[in-house]
Each structure stands twice: as structure tokens, then as C-alpha cells.
């Protein structure tokens, strides 16, 4: 029996306007791949979409992206042509996404001198699969839904999600289990066109996220760069980010960016913070809104089952428990299993203030700031050694709770896994920056004890000496300290997150900068998550050799802030080369294979695309290369 595998995404087409998305083949049909279908949030609405014209399959010739939320598939209908080589009749199928559903518009265009009639048949298979079922590769576990017909409309539901398919010009009927067929007799005039429209809408009364009604809370820049690649990447990124905007029903009216399509159309603490931080050069609005969303969900008590603790910033929000088959992971709807979101929230608050967030808005968040700082001291540093550690206490949560949260992401250079509690190097940098800049905010507003947090940061900085080790190339920081407080010696991209935080001395920063551009880490298409001289390195390992766009962008920003402009430019050029290969929609991650070996980056085929912090990384690179400062 075949082992279930996660669906591949790299060559599929997505149309989206969070919280809806539709995945198809390049010709617009659905059903050939496991990911295909129309979705609302974590629910799949359909699993199959095909169309026939007079019983013929249209001959696909072109895909025309019209934005993140609209695309046209152009096909020929040569069975209707007159004699001659030129195509006379074509079909333009435009799929559009709106916050509550989809439009499927079919237009037949003709240059024939005569009118003709043709039958369009559209077949849709209704579905009620949960997203985690789709992602696991197990296929739907629910039976085909019961479908009700009412005139030109077919309706089905899961009990919480109600889906309707409507076509005012079509006869809608049922064909087999879960299949809806819409037939339209279309009359196409001489040298003219005729259209048919299907609309798919869905409502989920239990949704925890929704589409915002307000416009995007950032400005749209006009970019004039000597490097056209940067202009095109920024343009594509902003279009994608506009369609990734969401609000949380628990904190209505405030916007944040969904983490990514298809798996993560929801709120992730770390992801939303980094994406908002990258976007600050375009205005503080997204950052301020994201801060308030996360403050509204900040921990207030200690709950082992959800990893909630007073002052802690959450990790992810779902409408129901998330079960990951085969991995023994079960996450509650509101899960706090992250060690870095809390200090990063403080860093975002400070940076947003520097970029112009009004004092009154910042002042309203000061109680949350003080709670977040206290969490670092009282809970983040569980053993009281002055460093932040994490461990999963539930047995079914995330084993690793930094940004590299896969089970094998923290390993020794010989490939063996480190045991927890784990103290990650970059988390100490975030905590140091949060304490020092948190103190700046407290001092400015005349509250709390800023001196206490500067002293706490100074103590952490002295403790960080325990991370520094040496190999044949010199000294560098270990990725982490393990349960015995021994430095885990793998060379990783985590080093890039230390720059620009103030944690390192000038000499230490120079050592880190040199490591980042060494060919063992720098692939030429971005920064590898793990160096090639590690036993666990593999170019298609999720956190053990692949390249993550946002990870490289963080390193670029840190290098630029600390004055290593040549190194920053080298890594930026690698990302721009990758952006070209991905048509400027950068995926969540791609292969760590060297640019010297491959003329274009190899996709990581299950990577989210688009993804918020990968798209927002374009603004971080723009800011770093152009020297934009608050």
C-alpha cells in the first residue's frame, strides 16, 4: 500500500483572496493533483472542475495572470473553426477569487461570419475535506456530501461550512456521488462573443479569521532601481500581500497577513510579526494592527495543554484542533508553542514606534509590553540561567519552537539530534534586542523600570559567550545550547539573525558576516539553512540545507545595519536571481543547491507559494539595498 505523501505545489496555479483560494492545473482544470480544488479557510469545497464544449476538451494555449485574485486560461475550440490554419474560435476562462467565493466566467470569442450554437458542460465534484486531510495525502475521510438542487443552484454543507454553486444561465443537475453538472446552450453571434458565469460561494459561521473590509494599511511605492528584478519582485510581492490580508474575529477590525497558501491561511504569531516588520518602510499601519491583534490574544494564565503563559504571544490560531497524521502532533485551536514570538512582538513595537506609530497607540500597548518582558524573565528563562529555552511539555506539540520548527532542525554537525530544553542562538538575540528597546520605550513613556531590563539584557549578553565555539575556519556561534548547556556545533543560517540586534561585538559581527557569505552557507540563490559541511545537510531538507527567502532577508537586513554592505549585496543578488526563476513570486523555501551547479533554483515542491514573509522580504531587501531608515 503506498505511503501517503504531502501534495506537491510547485507547478500548480493558485488564485486567492484570503480566506479563499483555488488550486488548479495550468489549464484551469481541477482533479489531476491532490491539492486541486476551491477552498474556504481550512475546508475544501470542491475537488474537481472540468469543462467540455460540445463534448470536446478545449485545447489550452496560454495562462494569463491578472493579479493574485484573478487569472485567465485561454484555449482553442478548433472543432468549431472554419477551413484554414488560423484558429477562429477561442475560449477565455477567467477564474476570480473574492473574500466569500469564486467566479468562473467562460467567454467564447469568434471571428466566424456566422452565428452558431454550442453546449458548454461544467462538471464540479463537491467536497468537504479538511485542509489537514489534504495536506497529509490521506485523501478525504468524509463521505460525499448530500447536494440539494433549487433551480439554478446546488448547495452542500459540512454542518459548519455551507457552499452554493449558481449559474443563472445553466441547467444544474446531479451526476453520480458529489458531482454537479451545469449545462448551457450558448449562442455565439457572428464575429462576436457570448459568456456564461458560475459563482461558488461559501459561508463558515465558525471561522476565526475573515477578510478585512478596509484597504491595505500600507503605501504602494514607485520603485526606480538600476536592477529591474527588484522592481518586479516588489510589484509582485505587494499584489500577493494585498490578497493575504485577514482579520481575526476575536479582534475585529485589525489586519494581519495570513502566513501562506495553501496550508496557513490564518494567524501565526512569528510569521505575522516578521512580515509586518519587513513592511515598515511602507508605513506603520500593518505593524500597529498586527501588534493589537496579537496583544488581544496574549497569554494571561498558565495552561500546559495550550502552552499558554502570562505575557506570552501565541503561535497559531485555528477554528479547531489541528492533527498532523503520522507525526503524533495535535495542536489546540489557540496554541502558544513558540519561544520567539514574544520577544519579536516587543521588537516590532519598538520598530513601529521608530517608523512613526503615534505615541498614543504605543502607550495603549505598554501593559502588553511589560507583560511580554516579564514572560522572558519568568517563563522564557525556565531554569534561571539568563537565557531563553523551550521544551514541549505536552508530548503532542511542536518539539522545536523556534522558526525552524521541524523535528530535525537542531542537530549536531555529525547529524545526531540535540536534546531539549533547547536555547537557540537567535532567540537570545531577539530577547536582548527586546529588553534593550523595551527599556527605551519604558523610559520614553515614564513607566516601569527601564534600568532593570537594561541590566537583564547585559546579563544575557555575558551569558551568550557560552555559544561561541571554534572550528578550522575560526570562531562562530553554535546554533543552540542543548539540555546539558553544551553548544550544538552545526553552522546554520541562524547566525544571520544575530546581526543588527546589538548582541554582538564588532569582532563577533565580522566573524558572522564572513560565515554567511562562505560558499558552505551561501548557495548563490540565498542562504542555506545548514552548511554543506554538516552530516545532516541535504539541499531539499526543510530546515537542513534548503534556502528560505525570509531567513536570507533577515541576514541581509542585519548585515546592512552593521555596515557589511558588500556581504548584504551578495546575498541580495542571490535572492534576486532566484526571484527571476520563480516569476517573482518567491516560495516559502527552495533547494539549497549551488548556483554554480544549476542555472536556476530547484523548487522545494511542497513549499507554500505565496507566503507572507517571503513576499514581504522584497521590501526588506529594498530597504537594505536603498539604505531606508526610520
C-alpha positions in Angstrom: 0.0 0.0 0.0 1.5 3.4 -1.0 2.7 5.7 1.8 0.6 9.0 1.9 2.7 11.9 0.8 2.1 15.7 1.0 0.8 17.2 -2.2 3.2 18.9 -4.5 2.5 22.6 -5.3 5.4 23.9 -7.3 3.8 23.8 -10.8 0.2 24.3 -9.8 -1.8 27.5 -10.2 -3.4 29.4 -7.3 -5.9 32.2 -7.3 -6.6 33.6 -3.9 -8.2 36.3 -1.8 -7.8 35.2 1.8 -9.6 33.4 3.3 -10.4 31.7 -0.1 -8.1 30.0 -2.6 -8.4 27.8 -5.6 -5.7 25.4 -6.9 -5.7 24.0 -10.4 -3.5 22.8 -13.3 -2.2 25.4 -15.7 -5.2 24.9 -18.0 -7.7 25.7 -15.1 -8.9 22.2 -14.6 -9.0 20.5 -11.2 -8.7 16.9 -10.1 -5.4 15.8 -11.5 -3.4 16.6 -8.4 -4.2 16.1 -4.7 -4.1 19.9 -3.9 -6.7 20.8 -6.5 -10.0 22.4 -5.5 -11.7 25.5 -4.2 -11.1 26.3 -0.5 -12.5 28.5 2.2 -10.2 28.6 5.2 -9.4 25.1 6.3 -12.2 23.5 4.3 -12.2 22.2 0.7 -15.4 23.0 -1.2 -14.7 21.2 -4.4 -12.2 18.6 -5.6 -12.8 18.5 -9.3 -13.5 21.1 -12.1 -13.7 20.3 -15.8 -15.4 21.8 -18.8 -16.3 20.4 -22.2 -17.5 22.3 -25.3 -19.8 20.1 -27.4 -18.2 17.2 -25.7 -14.6 18.3 -26.7 -11.9 19.3 -24.2 -10.7 22.8 -25.1 -7.0 22.9 -26.3 -5.1 25.0 -23.7 -2.6 27.5 -25.2 -1.9 30.3 -22.6 -2.1 31.2 -18.9 -2.6 34.9 -18.2 -2.1 36.0 -14.6 -4.2 39.1 -13.9 -3.3 39.5 -10.2 -3.2 37.4 -7.2 -7.0 37.0 -7.2 -7.6 36.6 -10.9 -6.3 34.5 -13.8 -7.4 33.7 -17.3 -6.9 30.3 -19.1 -7.0 30.7 -22.9 -7.9 27.7 -25.1 -8.8 26.9 -28.7 -12.0 25.4 -29.9 -10.8 24.1 -33.2 -13.8 21.8 -33.7 -15.8 25.0 -34.4 -13.3 26.5 -36.8 -13.7 27.1 -40.5 -11.3 25.7 -43.1 -7.8 27.0 -42.8 -4.8 27.1 -40.4 -5.8 30.1 -38.3 -7.8 29.5 -35.1 -11.2 31.1 -35.5 -12.8 30.4 -32.1 -11.3 30.6 -28.7 -12.4 30.2 -25.1 -11.3 32.6 -22.3 -11.9 31.1 -18.9 -11.3 33.6 -16.1 -11.2 32.4 -12.5 -11.5 35.1 -9.8 -11.5 35.0 -6.1 -13.5 37.2 -3.7 -13.5 37.0 0.1 -16.6 34.8 0.1 -16.1 32.7 -3.0 -15.2 32.4 -6.7 -16.3 33.4 -10.1 -15.8 31.1 -13.1 -16.5 33.1 -16.2 -16.3 31.4 -19.7 -16.3 33.6 -22.8 -16.3 32.2 -26.3 -15.0 34.6 -28.9 -15.5 34.0 -32.6 -14.3 35.6 -35.9 -16.6 33.5 -38.0 -19.1 35.3 -40.3 -22.0 33.2 -39.0 -23.8 32.7 -35.7 -23.5 29.3 -34.1 -24.8 27.4 -31.0 -22.6 25.3 -28.7 -23.1 23.5 -25.5 -20.8 24.2 -22.5 -20.8 21.5 -19.8 -19.1 22.2 -16.5 -18.6 19.3 -14.0 -17.8 20.1 -10.4 -17.3 17.5 -7.6 -18.4 18.7 -4.2 -16.1 18.0 -1.3 -15.9 18.6 2.5 -12.3 17.6 3.2 -10.4 19.4 5.9 -7.1 21.0 4.9 -5.1 18.8 7.3 -6.6 15.8 5.4 -5.5 17.2 2.1 -2.0 18.1 3.4 -1.5 14.6 4.8 -2.0 13.0 1.5 -4.6 10.6 3.0 -7.4 11.9 0.9 -10.9 12.7 2.1 -12.2 10.7 5.1 -15.7 12.1 4.9 -18.4 10.7 2.6 -19.6 12.7 -0.4 -21.8 15.5 0.8 -25.6 15.5 0.2 -26.4 18.0 -2.5 -29.6 20.0 -2.7 -30.9 21.5 -6.0 -33.0 24.6 -6.2 -33.5 26.0 -9.7 -30.1 27.1 -10.9 -28.3 26.5 -7.6 -26.7 23.5 -6.0 -26.0 23.6 -2.2 -24.0 21.3 0.1 -22.5 21.6 3.6 -20.4 20.1 6.3 -22.6 21.4 9.1 -20.5 24.4 9.6 -19.5 25.4 6.0 -22.3 25.9 3.6 -21.4 26.0 -0.1 -23.5 27.1 -3.1 -22.9 26.9 -6.8 -25.1 29.0 -9.0 -25.4 29.8 -12.7 -28.4 31.8 -13.8 -28.0 30.7 -17.5 -27.3 27.0 -16.9 -29.3 23.9 -16.1 -27.9 22.4 -12.9 -28.2 18.7 -12.3 -26.5 15.9 -10.3 -24.3 13.2 -11.9 -23.1 10.5 -9.5 -22.0 11.0 -5.9 -20.8 14.5 -5.2 -20.9 15.7 -8.8 -22.8 18.8 -10.0 -23.2 19.3 -13.8 -24.1 22.7 -15.3 -25.2 22.7 -18.9 -25.5 25.9 -21.0 -26.6 26.2 -24.6 -24.6 29.3 -25.8 -25.5 31.2 -28.9 -22.4 33.0 -30.2 -23.1 35.8 -32.7 -21.1 36.3 -36.0 -17.8 38.0 -35.2 -18.9 38.3 -31.6 -18.8 36.7 -28.2 -21.0 35.1 -25.6 -20.4 34.2 -21.9 -21.6 32.0 -19.1 -20.9 32.7 -15.4 -20.7 30.2 -12.5 -20.5 31.5 -9.0 -19.3 29.5 -6.0 -19.9 31.0 -2.6 -19.3 29.6 0.9 -20.1 30.7 4.5 -18.4 29.4 7.7 -20.1 30.6 10.9 -17.3 29.1 13.0 -14.5 30.9 11.2 -11.8 32.5 13.4 -10.5 34.7 10.6 -12.2 36.7 7.9 -11.4 39.1 5.0 -10.9 42.7 6.0 -13.3 45.4 4.7 -10.7 48.2 4.9 -8.0 48.7 2.3 -4.4 47.6 2.7 -2.7 49.5 5.6 0.5 50.4 3.7 1.5 52.7 0.9 2.5 51.5 -2.6 5.9 52.8 -3.6 7.1 53.7 -7.1 10.4 51.8 -7.3 13.1 53.0 -9.7 16.0 50.8 -9.5 19.0 50.1 -11.7 18.1 46.4 -11.2 14.7 45.7 -12.8 14.5 42.5 -10.9 13.9 44.4 -7.6 11.1 46.5 -9.1 9.3 43.4 -10.4 9.8 41.5 -7.2 8.4 44.3 -5.2 5.4 44.7 -7.5 4.5 41.0 -7.4 5.0 40.9 -3.6 2.7 43.8 -2.9 0.0 42.3 -5.1 0.3 38.9 -3.2 0.4 40.6 0.2 -2.8 42.5 -0.6 -4.6 39.2 -1.1 -3.1 37.7 2.0 -4.7 40.2 4.4 -7.0 38.9 7.1 -8.7 39.9 10.3 -9.3 37.8 13.4 -12.9 37.5 14.6 -11.7 37.7 18.2 -10.1 41.1 17.5 -12.3 42.6 14.7 -11.1 45.4 12.6 -7.4 44.8 12.9 -5.5 43.4 9.9 -2.6 41.0 9.7 -1.1 38.8 7.0 -2.0 35.2 6.6 1.1 33.1 6.8 0.8 31.5 3.4 -1.1 29.4 0.8 -2.3 26.8 0.9 -1.8 25.4 4.4 -1.6 28.6 6.5 -4.5 31.0 5.8 -4.6 32.0 9.4 -2.7 34.0 12.1 0.8 32.9 13.0 2.5 35.0 15.7 6.1 34.8 14.4 5.2 34.9 10.7 2.8 37.9 11.1 5.4 39.8 13.2 8.3 39.3 10.7 6.1 40.1 7.7 4.9 43.3 9.4 8.4 44.2 10.4 9.6 43.9 6.8 6.8 46.1 5.7 7.6 49.1 8.0 9.3 51.2 5.3 5.8 51.4 3.6 4.1 52.6 6.8 3.5 51.6 10.4 -0.2 50.7 9.9 0.2 47.0 9.3 2.6 46.7 12.2 0.3 48.6 14.6 -2.7 46.4 13.6 -0.7 43.2 13.9 0.5 44.2 17.3 -3.0 44.8 18.5 -4.3 41.5 17.2 -1.6 39.6 19.0 -2.0 41.7 22.2 -5.7 40.8 22.2 -4.7 37.1 22.3 -1.7 37.4 24.6 -1.5 34.8 27.4 -2.9 35.6 30.8 -2.6 32.3 32.7 -0.6 29.1 32.7 -2.2 26.3 30.7 0.0 23.4 30.0 -2.3 21.9 27.3 -2.0 25.0 25.1 1.5 26.2 26.2 -0.1 29.5 27.3 1.7 31.5 29.9 1.2 35.0 31.2 2.5 37.6 28.8 3.3 35.1 26.1 2.4 35.8 22.4 0.6 33.0 20.6 1.9 30.7 17.8 -1.1 29.9 15.7 -4.9 30.2 15.6 -7.3 27.6 14.1 -11.0 27.1 14.3 -10.5 23.5 15.6 -7.7 21.2 16.8 -5.1 20.6 14.2 -4.0 16.9 13.9 -1.0 16.0 11.8 -1.3 12.4 10.9 1.8 10.2 11.3 3.7 12.8 13.3 2.0 12.5 16.7 1.2 16.2 16.7 -2.1 17.6 17.9 -2.3 21.4 18.4 -5.2 23.1 20.1 -7.2 25.9 18.3 -5.2 28.6 20.1 -1.6 27.4 20.5 1.2 29.2 22.2 4.1 26.8 21.4 6.7 29.3 20.3 9.7 30.7 22.1 10.4 33.7 19.9 7.1 35.4 19.1 7.1 37.2 22.5 10.5 39.0 22.2 9.8 39.6 18.5 6.5 41.3 19.4 8.5 43.7 21.6 10.9 44.4 18.8 8.1 45.1 16.4 6.5 47.5 18.8 9.8 49.4 19.1 10.4 49.4 15.4 6.9 50.6 14.6 7.3 53.5 17.1 10.6 54.4 15.4 8.8 54.4 12.0 6.1 56.7 13.2 3.5 54.8 15.1 1.8 57.5 17.2 2.7 57.7 20.9 -1.0 57.3 21.9 -1.2 54.0 20.1 2.1 52.8 21.6 1.1 53.9 25.0 -2.1 51.8 24.8 0.1 48.7 24.3 2.5 49.3 27.2 0.8 46.9 29.6 1.3 44.2 27.0 4.9 45.2 26.5 5.5 44.9 30.3 3.8 41.5 30.3 5.9 40.3 27.4 9.2 41.4 29.0 8.1 39.7 32.2 7.4 36.5 30.3 11.0 36.4 29.0 12.4 36.6 32.6 9.8 34.5 34.4 8.8 31.8 31.9 11.1 32.0 28.8 14.1 31.5 31.1 12.7 28.5 32.8 15.9 27.4 34.6 17.0 30.9 35.6 20.4 30.9 33.8 19.7 34.2 31.9 18.9 32.5 28.6 15.6 31.6 26.9 14.9 28.0 26.4 11.9 25.9 25.2 10.6 22.4 25.6 7.3 20.8 24.6 5.6 19.8 27.9 2.5 18.2 26.3 4.1 15.4 24.3 2.0 16.2 21.2 3.1 19.8 20.5 6.0 21.1 18.4 9.3 19.6 19.5 11.2 22.6 18.2 9.7 26.0 18.9 11.9 28.5 17.1 11.3 29.5 13.5 12.9 26.2 12.4 10.2 24.1 14.0 10.6 20.8 12.2 11.7 17.8 14.4 15.2 17.5 13.0 16.1 21.2 12.7 18.5 21.3 15.7 21.3 18.8 15.2 25.0 18.4 15.8 27.4 18.5 12.9 27.6 14.7 12.9 23.8 14.6 12.2 22.6 13.5 15.7 19.6 15.4 17.1 20.1 17.7 20.1 18.0 17.1 23.2 16.0 19.7 24.9 15.3 22.0 26.6 17.0 24.0 23.8 18.3 27.5 23.9 18.5 28.8 20.3 21.2 31.4 19.5 18.8 33.8 17.5 16.3 33.7 20.3 18.9 35.2 22.7 19.5 38.0 20.1 15.7 38.7 19.9 15.5 38.7 23.7 18.5 41.1 24.0 17.0 43.5 21.5 13.6 43.3 23.1 15.0 44.1 26.5 17.1 47.0 25.4 14.5 48.5 23.1 11.7 47.7 25.6 13.7 49.7 28.1 13.8 52.6 25.6 10.1 52.6 25.3 9.5 52.4 29.1 11.9 55.3 29.6 10.3 57.4 26.9 6.8 56.9 28.4 8.0 57.1 32.0 6.7 53.7 33.2 8.2 50.6 34.7 11.9 50.1 35.4 13.9 50.5 32.3 17.2 50.1 34.2 16.1 46.6 35.3 15.7 45.5 31.7 19.0 47.0 30.6 20.7 45.1 33.4 18.8 41.9 32.3 20.0 42.4 28.7 23.6 43.0 29.9 23.5 39.7 31.8 22.1 37.8 28.8 24.9 39.3 26.6 27.5 38.0 29.0 25.9 34.5 29.1 25.9 34.4 25.3 29.7 33.8 25.4 28.7 30.2 26.0 27.6 29.9 22.4 30.9 30.7 20.9 33.0 27.8 19.6 35.7 27.2 17.0 36.5 25.1 14.1 39.2 25.1 11.4 37.8 28.4 10.0 37.7 30.3 13.3 35.1 31.1 15.9 31.3 31.2 15.4 28.1 30.9 17.5 26.6 27.5 17.8 23.0 27.1 16.7 21.9 26.3 20.3 22.8 25.0 23.7 21.3 21.6 24.4 19.8 20.2 27.6 23.3 20.0 29.2 24.1 23.6 28.1 26.6 22.3 25.6 26.9 24.3 22.3 25.4 22.4 19.3 28.2 22.8 16.8 26.3 22.9 13.4 26.9 26.0 11.3 23.5 27.4 10.3 21.7 30.4 8.9 20.5 31.2 12.4 23.7 33.2 12.7 22.3 35.9 10.4 19.6 36.7 12.9 22.2 37.9 15.4 23.3 40.8 13.3 21.8 44.2 13.9 20.4 43.3 17.3 23.2 44.8 19.3 24.1 41.5 20.9 27.5 41.0 19.1 30.7 43.0 19.4 32.3 44.4 16.2 34.7 41.5 16.0 32.0 38.9 16.5 29.8 40.6 13.9 32.6 40.4 11.4 33.1 36.7 12.1 29.4 36.1 11.5 29.3 38.1 8.3 32.3 36.1 6.9 30.5 32.9 7.6 27.3 34.0 5.9 28.9 34.6 2.6 31.1 31.5 2.7 30.1 29.0 -0.1 29.2 26.4 2.5 26.2 28.7 3.6 25.7 31.0 0.6 24.2 28.9 -2.2 24.2 31.8 -4.7 20.4 31.7 -4.6 20.2 32.7 -0.9 21.4 31.5 2.4 21.3 27.8 3.2 19.6 26.8 6.5 22.5 24.4 7.2 26.1 24.5 5.9 27.2 21.9 3.4 29.9 20.6 5.7 27.3 19.2 8.1 26.4 15.5 8.0 22.7 16.3 8.1 22.9 18.7 5.1 20.6 17.9 2.2 19.5 20.6 -0.3 15.9 19.6 -0.1 15.8 19.3 3.7 13.1 21.6 5.1 15.4 23.2 7.7 18.6 21.3 7.0 20.0 22.8 3.8 17.2 24.5 1.9 17.0 28.3 1.3 14.3 30.3 3.0 13.7 33.8 1.5 12.7 35.5 4.7 15.7 33.9 6.5 18.1 35.3 3.9 16.3 38.7 4.0 16.8 38.9 7.8 20.5 38.3 7.3 20.7 40.9 4.6 19.0 43.5 6.8 21.3 42.6 9.7 24.4 42.9 7.5 23.3 46.2 6.2 22.6 47.6 9.7 26.0 46.5 10.9 27.8 48.0 7.9 28.6 44.9 5.9 27.2 46.3 2.7 29.2 44.1 0.3 28.1 40.9 2.0 24.5 42.1 2.1 24.6 42.9 -1.6 26.0 39.4 -2.4 23.1 37.7 -0.6 20.5 40.1 -2.1 21.8 39.3 -5.6 21.2 35.6 -4.9 17.6 36.2 -3.9 17.0 38.4 -7.0 18.4 35.6 -9.2 16.0 33.2 -7.5 13.1 35.6 -7.9 13.5 35.6 -11.7 13.2 31.8 -11.8 10.1 31.9 -9.7 8.4 34.6 -11.8 8.9 37.0 -8.9 6.5 35.1 -6.6 9.1 33.8 -4.1 8.1 30.5 -2.4 8.4 29.7 1.2 11.7 27.9 0.5 13.7 26.4 -2.3 16.5 24.0 -2.7 20.0 24.8 -1.3 21.7 23.5 -4.5 24.5 25.8 -5.6 24.0 28.4 -8.3 27.3 27.2 -9.8 25.8 23.8 -10.4 22.3 24.7 -11.5 21.2 27.6 -13.8 18.0 28.1 -11.8 17.0 27.2 -8.2 15.4 23.8 -7.8 11.9 24.1 -6.2 11.0 22.6 -2.9 7.9 21.1 -4.3 5.6 21.3 -1.3 6.6 24.9 -0.3 3.8 27.5 0.3 3.6 30.0 -2.6 2.9 32.7 -2.0 3.9 33.1 1.6 3.7 36.3 3.6 7.2 36.7 4.9 8.7 35.5 1.6 6.8 38.2 -0.2 7.4 40.9 2.4 11.1 40.1 2.2 11.1 42.1 -1.1 10.5 45.2 1.0 13.3 44.3 3.4 15.7 43.8 0.6 14.6 47.1 -1.0 15.1 48.9 2.3 18.5 47.3 2.8 19.8 48.0 -0.7 18.5 51.5 -0.8 19.5 52.4 2.8 16.0 53.2 4.0 15.9 54.0 7.7 13.2 55.2 10.1 
